[in-house]
Amino acid sequence: MRCNCPYVVCKYHGNCAACIAHNRESGDMAHCMEKVAMERGAKMPLRMPEKVYLEDDFEAMSRRSAELVCEVVRNKPDALVSLPAGSTAKRTFEIMCEMAKTGEVDFSKTHFVALDEWLDLEDESENCDAFMRKNFYEPAGIPDERITRFDIHAEDLQAACKAVDDFVFARGGIDVMLLGVGMNGHLGLNEPNSDFKLYSKVVELDSVTMNVGQKYFTDGMKLTRGITLGVHHMFECGLVILQVGSSHKAEIMEKVFRCAPTEEIPATVLKLVPHGVIVTDRDAAANVLDIVEKN
């Protein structure tokens, strides 16, 4: 039987017999076996991320996220950082810029790699890069030479993906990745049923993303495809931070916490990746306080 487990850092990956033997000794299961076992009626223990920070409100959630990112940069000034172009992160970016101005963090040697970008836009003036330039890169004084982006106009988009991957590999991986979660559970533009084993890739957008994504554009925009860092990069990242705030994210947060890790809900990968943490506020965690307060 071919192993198709997305838990790519598992030392038993590709060796199902050894995985089963390990399970018999430890009671633990890799993700692929866990799903099969649960389908057959097994009651598996609930996996949790390595750490969950439950903050009182959106401001405290944003400040905690900013501090976690900046702590990595303080410890490694030339760190490679990946940040999300999304409304949840705007306040976090403001706090990070404030910390830079007061000398609490120095981004002068830090490198950044784009998390994702829309493809095929008729007007690119409000794309992800424009959002990042307006809300973080320019206020923080980050020059273009320290930002690696996907070449969205390349004739060969797979080569554009490989170029970004090769840059990340050459630097030994991403040191800290800040993520938001979509209403459908996506991370970056890793849509539902994305293959956890892939690095950067071109994606067809989920209908939920097409609809919710309209909020980033002044006028209606046809959204069809995107390009994104894949989930595999998260397994090799020094710290993955998923920040989730406000009551409109309570439903997806409940799914993330109560479901076993599954490619159907990409954000559940936070239960698998090493050094993955969730930072949330009480509004977003309202339906899972019974779990989060015990973590």
Secondary structure, DSSP 8 states (H G I E B T S, - for coil): -----S-TT-TTTT-HHHHHHHHHHHS---HHHHHHHHHTT--------SEEEEESSHHHHHHHHHHHHHHHHHH-TT-EEE---SGGGHHHHHHHHHHHHTTS---TT-EEE--EEEES-S--TTSHHHHHIIIIITTTT--GGGEE---TT-S-HHHHHHHHHHHHHHTTS-SEEEE-B-TT--BTTB-TT--TT--SEEEE--HHHHHHGGGGSSS-----EEEE--HHHHHT-SEEEEEE-SGGGHHHHHHHHHS-SBTTBGGGGGGTSTTEEEEEETTTTGGGHHHHTT-
